[in-house]
Amino acid sequence: MSDESKEFNLNELEEGEQSGEPLDPRAAELVAPTGARDLEAVYEIPVQVSAVLGKAHMQVSQLLKLGRGAVVELDRKVGEAIDIYVNNRLVARGEVVVVDDKLGVTMTEIIKSDKTGG
């Protein structure tokens, strides 16, 4: 394929997109690079998902006094949403549910990050 046949006008592409005309197939990569095939490379990357019920702050002396059966009071109230982290980054809030005798989490709110980069 020659370089000449690879060229296309981005202005015509935008006009065609707005008018409903079919897009130039050579422009598909520029317009929609997030198809399923494009994401296949990241599908197998492992991530750590954590659901935090709440937090507690205490002194080391208090921590050392804890033993079997001790109760640590958390900063959340019953029924309050829990935080869901992916790789230590807050991504959602949710509710605890029971799934086949195991605990699970239903996401009720997705947290949008203001950051665009890592």
N, CA, C and O of each residue as an XYZ file, in Angstrom:
472
protein
N       0.853     -1.184      0.000
C       0.000      0.000      0.000
C       0.890      1.236      0.000
O       1.797      1.330      0.828
N       0.663      2.172     -0.890
C       1.496      3.363     -0.987
C       1.108      4.356      0.101
O       0.013      4.295      0.660
N       2.046      5.288      0.394
C       1.777      6.319      1.385
C       0.604      7.187      0.962
O      -0.147      7.677      1.806
N       0.447      7.376     -0.333
C      -0.626      8.218     -0.849
C      -1.992      7.621     -0.509
O      -2.917      8.356     -0.165
N      -2.127      6.303     -0.603
C      -3.421      5.679     -0.321
C      -3.727      5.651      1.173
O      -4.880      5.457      1.558
N      -2.711      5.843      2.026
C      -2.926      5.851      3.473
C      -3.415      7.198      3.978
O      -3.955      7.287      5.080
N      -3.231      8.255      3.179
C      -3.579      9.596      3.616
C      -5.085      9.833      3.557
O      -5.770      9.334      2.664
N      -5.581     10.592      4.510
C      -6.976     11.023      4.488
C      -7.066     12.332      5.245
O      -6.189     12.658      6.045
N      -8.109     13.069      4.998
C      -8.283     14.381      5.556
C      -9.091     14.281      6.850
O     -10.236     13.830      6.828
N      -8.506     14.697      7.979
C      -9.206     14.631      9.261
C     -10.428     15.546      9.293
O     -11.410     15.226      9.962
N     -10.391     16.681      8.583
C     -11.554     17.563      8.528
C     -12.730     16.850      7.865
O     -13.864     16.947      8.335
N     -12.454     16.123      6.758
C     -13.516     15.363      6.099
C     -14.043     14.279      7.028
O     -15.240     13.994      7.034
N     -13.158     13.674      7.811
C     -13.560     12.648      8.764
C     -14.543     13.213      9.783
O     -15.579     12.603     10.048
N     -14.226     14.379     10.360
C     -15.106     14.996     11.345
C     -16.438     15.380     10.720
O     -17.488     15.183     11.333
N     -16.411     15.928      9.501
C     -17.647     16.306      8.826
C     -18.508     15.077      8.555
O     -19.721     15.115      8.761
N     -17.895     13.988      8.097
C     -18.627     12.756      7.833
C     -19.236     12.180      9.091
O     -20.355     11.667      9.061
N     -18.510     12.259     10.206
C     -19.007     11.731     11.480
C     -20.240     12.510     11.926
O     -21.207     11.921     12.408
N     -20.209     13.850     11.764
C     -21.330     14.673     12.183
C     -22.530     14.510     11.262
O     -23.669     14.626     11.716
N     -22.301     14.243      9.973
C     -23.405     14.145      9.025
C     -24.008     12.742      8.984
O     -25.040     12.530      8.348
N     -23.375     11.789      9.654
C     -23.889     10.427      9.644
C     -23.371      9.591      8.497
O     -23.763      8.433      8.354
N     -22.482     10.161      7.661
C     -21.904      9.400      6.563
C     -20.938      8.370      7.116
O     -20.366      8.583      8.185
N     -20.737      7.248      6.414
C     -19.790      6.242      6.897
C     -18.391      6.827      6.988
O     -17.995      7.643      6.156
N     -17.646      6.407      8.000
C     -16.287      6.890      8.187
C     -15.336      6.183      7.233
O     -15.569      5.046      6.823
N     -14.281      6.869      6.899
C     -13.220      6.272      6.091
C     -12.637      5.122      6.912
O     -12.190      5.355      8.035
N     -12.624      3.890      6.395
C     -12.144      2.752      7.177
C     -10.700      2.905      7.626
O     -10.305      2.321      8.635
N      -9.907      3.678      6.896
C      -8.517      3.898      7.290
C      -8.428      4.753      8.538
O      -7.380      4.786      9.184
N      -9.504      5.448      8.896
C      -9.498      6.333     10.053
C      -9.991      5.643     11.321
O      -9.979      6.241     12.397
N     -10.414      4.412     11.204
C     -10.992      3.718     12.358
C     -10.050      3.707     13.547
O     -10.500      3.843     14.685
N      -8.751      3.548     13.312
C      -7.787      3.518     14.410
C      -7.755      4.844     15.154
O      -7.597      4.861     16.374
N      -7.902      5.952     14.440
C      -7.858      7.255     15.087
C      -9.143      7.578     15.823
O      -9.110      8.277     16.835
N     -10.261      7.092     15.347
C     -11.551      7.439     15.913
C     -11.917      6.547     17.091
O     -12.387      7.047     18.113
N     -11.711      5.234     16.971
C     -12.153      4.313     18.019
C     -11.081      3.264     18.319
O     -11.228      2.106     17.928
N     -10.004      3.654     19.009
C      -8.947      2.696     19.299
C      -9.232      1.839     20.518
O      -8.370      1.055     20.914
N     -10.414      1.954     21.137
C     -10.664      1.244     22.384
C     -11.563      0.033     22.210
O     -12.301     -0.318     23.130
N     -11.519     -0.609     21.061
C     -12.300     -1.816     20.847
C     -11.780     -2.954     21.708
O     -10.720     -2.845     22.325
N     -12.531     -4.041     21.745
C     -12.168     -5.188     22.575
C     -10.799     -5.736     22.202
O     -10.021     -6.109     23.080
N     -10.498     -5.788     20.908
C      -9.190     -6.308     20.497
C      -8.053     -5.448     21.034
O      -6.995     -5.969     21.385
N      -8.264     -4.140     21.098
C      -7.225     -3.236     21.573
C      -6.940     -3.426     23.061
O      -5.843     -3.115     23.526
N      -7.908     -3.929     23.804
C      -7.745     -4.108     25.243
C      -7.281     -5.506     25.631
O      -6.984     -5.747     26.801
N      -7.213     -6.426     24.684
C      -6.839     -7.797     25.003
C      -5.501     -7.885     25.728
O      -5.315     -8.776     26.556
N      -4.585     -7.002     25.444
C      -3.257     -7.044     26.062
C      -3.313     -6.824     27.568
O      -2.427     -7.288     28.286
N      -4.333     -6.126     28.064
C      -4.402     -5.849     29.500
C      -5.349     -6.789     30.252
O      -5.400     -6.742     31.481
N      -6.091     -7.632     29.552
C      -7.061     -8.511     30.200
C      -6.437     -9.449     31.219
O      -7.091     -9.787     32.205
N      -5.215     -9.876     31.022
C      -4.585    -10.864     31.891
C      -3.728    -10.241     32.993
O      -3.098    -10.967     33.762
N      -3.694     -8.921     33.080
C      -2.898     -8.272     34.126
C      -3.635     -8.413     35.456
O      -4.789     -7.999     35.567
N      -2.982     -8.993     36.468
C      -3.650     -9.148     37.765
C      -3.734     -7.815     38.517
O      -2.809     -7.004     38.460
N      -4.834     -7.598     39.212
C      -5.006     -6.427     40.063
C      -5.474     -6.897     41.429
O      -6.063     -7.970     41.553
N      -5.214     -6.097     42.450
C      -5.659     -6.410     43.801
C      -6.904     -5.586     44.103
O      -6.874     -4.358     44.022
N      -7.990     -6.254     44.450
C      -9.239     -5.582     44.795
C      -9.453     -5.735     46.294
O      -9.421     -6.847     46.822
N      -9.673     -4.606     46.982
C      -9.880     -4.612     48.431
C     -11.176     -3.894     48.759
O     -11.491     -2.861     48.167
N     -11.923     -4.445     49.702
C     -13.136     -3.798     50.196
C     -12.887     -3.444     51.662
O     -12.695     -4.329     52.497
N     -12.891     -2.151     51.967
C     -12.562     -1.680     53.310
C     -13.848     -1.360     54.062
O     -14.586     -0.443     53.700
N     -14.101     -2.130     55.112
C     -15.294     -1.923     55.924
C     -15.214     -0.645     56.739
O     -16.227      0.010     56.982
N     -14.030     -0.298     57.154
C     -13.820      0.892     57.964
C     -12.394      0.915     58.461
O     -11.615      0.005     58.177
N     -12.050      1.958     59.205
C     -10.694      2.121     59.720
C     -10.756      2.481     61.192
O     -11.761      2.991     61.689
N      -9.654      2.204     61.875
C      -9.531      2.576     63.286
C      -8.114      3.086     63.516
O      -7.161      2.580     62.924
N      -7.985      4.071     64.364
C      -6.677      4.611     64.726
C      -6.465      4.329     66.199
O      -7.358      4.551     67.018
N      -5.284      3.839     66.534
C      -4.970      3.564     67.935
C      -3.472      3.632     68.147
O      -2.685      3.576     67.202
N      -3.101      3.752     69.394
C      -1.694      3.774     69.750
C      -1.160      2.345     69.782
O      -1.922      1.392     69.941
N       0.143      2.209     69.631
C       0.768      0.888     69.646
C       0.464      0.186     70.964
O       0.231     -1.023     70.979
N       0.464      0.925     72.067
C       0.181      0.308     73.369
C      -1.224     -0.313     73.394
O      -1.421     -1.378     73.978
N      -2.196      0.354     72.760
C      -3.554     -0.196     72.670
C      -3.573     -1.429     71.775
O      -4.247     -2.412     72.080
N      -2.844     -1.375     70.686
C      -2.771     -2.489     69.757
C      -2.197     -3.729     70.429
O      -2.686     -4.838     70.218
N      -1.160     -3.540     71.235
C      -0.511     -4.662     71.918
C      -1.414     -5.299     72.976
O      -1.218     -6.459     73.339
N      -2.390     -4.558     73.467
C      -3.318     -5.090     74.470
C      -4.437     -5.930     73.850
O      -5.154     -6.627     74.568
N      -4.590     -5.871     72.533
C      -5.653     -6.627     71.872
C      -5.348     -8.118     71.938
O      -4.198     -8.539     71.817
N      -6.365     -8.880     72.125
C      -6.203    -10.328     72.140
C      -7.403    -10.967     71.484
O      -8.260    -10.285     70.923
N      -7.457    -12.280     71.558
C      -8.565    -13.031     70.965
C      -9.895    -12.540     71.538
O     -10.047    -12.417     72.753
N     -10.841    -12.264     70.665
C     -12.161    -11.806     71.087
C     -12.271    -10.300     71.266
O     -13.360     -9.791     71.528
N     -11.160     -9.577     71.129
C     -11.201     -8.121     71.268
C     -12.006     -7.524     70.116
O     -11.991     -8.048     69.002
N     -12.693     -6.447     70.385
C     -13.482     -5.758     69.365
C     -12.811     -4.427     69.059
O     -12.523     -3.644     69.964
N     -12.566     -4.178     67.789
C     -11.991     -2.907     67.347
C     -13.111     -2.119     66.683
O     -13.682     -2.553     65.683
N     -13.416     -0.965     67.247
C     -14.490     -0.126     66.703
C     -13.992      0.612     65.467
O     -12.948      1.263     65.493
N     -14.756      0.500     64.386
C     -14.391      1.144     63.126
C     -15.089      2.491     62.987
O     -16.014      2.800     63.739
N     -14.648      3.284     62.031
C     -15.189      4.627     61.829
C     -16.427      4.676     60.950
O     -16.837      5.761     60.536
N     -17.034      3.539     60.653
C     -18.230      3.492     59.804
C     -19.435      3.052     60.619
O     -19.309      2.331     61.609
N     -20.596      3.496     60.186
C     -21.846      3.089     60.827
C     -22.447      1.926     60.054
O     -22.132      1.728     58.880
N     -23.301      1.164     60.701
C     -23.986      0.043     60.058
C     -24.798      0.584     58.883
O     -25.528      1.564     59.026
N     -24.668     -0.055     57.729
C     -25.405      0.354     56.540
C     -24.701      1.402     55.704
O     -25.136      1.688     54.589
N     -23.630      1.980     56.208
C     -22.877      2.988     55.450
C     -22.059      2.285     54.366
O     -21.589      1.165     54.567
N     -21.892      2.942     53.220
C     -21.154      2.354     52.099
C     -19.711      2.064     52.491
O     -19.110      2.783     53.288
N     -19.170      0.996     51.914
C     -17.765      0.659     52.142
C     -16.947      1.117     50.935
O     -17.485      1.317     49.846
N     -15.652      1.277     51.143
C     -14.767      1.717     50.067
C     -14.199      0.513     49.331
O     -13.822     -0.483     49.948
N     -14.140      0.612     47.995
C     -13.586     -0.455     47.162
C     -12.358      0.110     46.455
O     -12.434      1.109     45.740
N     -11.231     -0.554     46.674
C      -9.957     -0.117     46.102
C      -9.477     -1.122     45.074
O      -9.663     -2.327     45.247
N      -8.861     -0.639     44.004
C      -8.159     -1.487     43.043
C      -6.722     -0.986     43.025
O      -6.453      0.174     42.711
N      -5.798     -1.892     43.371
C      -4.378     -1.527     43.486
C      -4.186     -0.281     44.347
O      -3.465      0.644     43.972
N      -4.838     -0.273     45.498
C      -4.723      0.801     46.495
C      -5.259      2.149     46.022
O      -4.929      3.181     46.606
N      -6.073      2.154     44.984
C      -6.707      3.392     44.518
C      -8.216      3.257     44.679
O      -8.813      2.294     44.198
N      -8.831      4.225     45.356
C     -10.278      4.205     45.563
C     -10.980      4.317     44.220
O     -10.780      5.291     43.495
N     -11.813      3.317     43.877
C     -12.499      3.334     42.588
C     -14.018      3.285     42.722
O     -14.735      3.635     41.785
N     -14.517      2.849     43.891
C     -15.970      2.709     44.025
C     -16.360      2.636     45.490
O     -15.514      2.501     46.374
N     -17.662      2.729     45.724
C     -18.238      2.478     47.044
C     -19.329      1.435     46.840
O     -19.894      1.316     45.753
N     -19.617      0.688     47.888
C     -20.598     -0.366     47.716
C     -21.170     -0.872     49.019
O     -20.934     -0.307     50.088
N     -21.931     -1.954     48.907
C     -22.589     -2.582     50.053
C     -22.149     -4.027     50.144
O     -21.906     -4.684     49.132
N     -22.049     -4.517     51.377
C     -21.679     -5.913     51.599
C     -22.893     -6.795     51.320
O     -24.006     -6.483     51.744
N     -22.671     -7.899     50.604
C     -23.724     -8.868     50.311
C     -23.180    -10.267     50.596
O     -21.969    -10.465     50.683
N     -24.084    -11.230     50.739
C     -23.690    -12.620     50.932
C     -23.968    -13.373     49.639
O     -25.071    -13.305     49.097
N     -22.944    -14.102     49.139
C     -23.061    -14.869     47.908
C     -22.601    -16.292     48.212
O     -21.408    -16.528     48.405
N     -23.538    -17.244     48.256
C     -23.193    -18.640     48.513
C     -22.293    -18.795     49.739
O     -21.216    -19.382     49.635
N     -22.701    -18.294     50.871
C     -21.964    -18.384     52.135
C     -20.631    -17.655     52.136
O     -19.792    -17.918     52.996
N     -20.419    -16.757     51.204
C     -19.214    -15.930     51.177
C     -19.646    -14.473     51.124
O     -20.748    -14.153     50.679
N     -18.762    -13.596     51.583
C     -19.046    -12.170     51.499
C     -18.696    -11.649     50.114
O     -17.735    -12.098     49.490
N     -19.481    -10.706     49.650
C     -19.225    -10.050     48.374
C     -19.539     -8.573     48.511
O     -19.944     -8.112     49.578
N     -19.356     -7.848     47.448
C     -19.609     -6.407     47.448
C     -20.402     -6.040     46.209
O     -20.051     -6.442     45.100
N     -21.462     -5.284     46.393
C     -22.214     -4.719     45.279
C     -21.792     -3.270     45.123
O     -21.907     -2.487     46.065
N     -21.305     -2.905     43.946
C     -20.884     -1.525     43.723
C     -22.113     -0.649     43.543
O     -22.973     -0.923     42.705
N     -22.182      0.399     44.334
C     -23.308      1.324     44.258
C     -22.917      2.686     43.696
O     -23.776      3.463     43.278
N     -21.606      2.971     43.689
C     -21.131      4.267     43.198
C     -19.720      4.087     42.646
O     -18.858      3.514     43.313
N     -19.488      4.571     41.445
C     -18.160      4.552     40.851
C     -17.515      5.912     41.113
O     -18.123      6.955     40.869
N     -16.285      5.890     41.608
C     -15.567      7.130     41.905
C     -14.751      7.515     40.683
O     -13.893      6.754     40.236
N     -15.020      8.699     40.145
C     -14.266      9.178     38.980
C     -13.063      9.946     39.468
O     -13.177     10.845     40.302
N     -11.909      9.585     38.943
C     -10.662     10.228     39.323
C     -10.495     11.524     38.554
O     -10.804     11.585     37.364
N     -10.008     12.564     39.223
C      -9.712     13.836     38.560
C      -8.393     13.762     37.828
O      -8.105     14.595     36.969
N      -7.576     12.753     38.170
C      -6.262     12.619     37.561
C      -6.396     11.933     36.209
O      -7.201     11.015     36.052
N      -5.615     12.374     35.243
C      -5.633     11.740     33.924
C      -4.477     10.786     33.760
O      -4.482      9.966     32.842
N      -3.508     10.869     34.605
C      -2.348      9.978     34.500
C      -2.126      9.231     35.780
O      -2.868      9.411     36.746
N      -1.066      8.354     35.805
C      -0.746      7.513     36.932
C      -0.403      8.273     38.118
O      -0.106      7.690     39.161
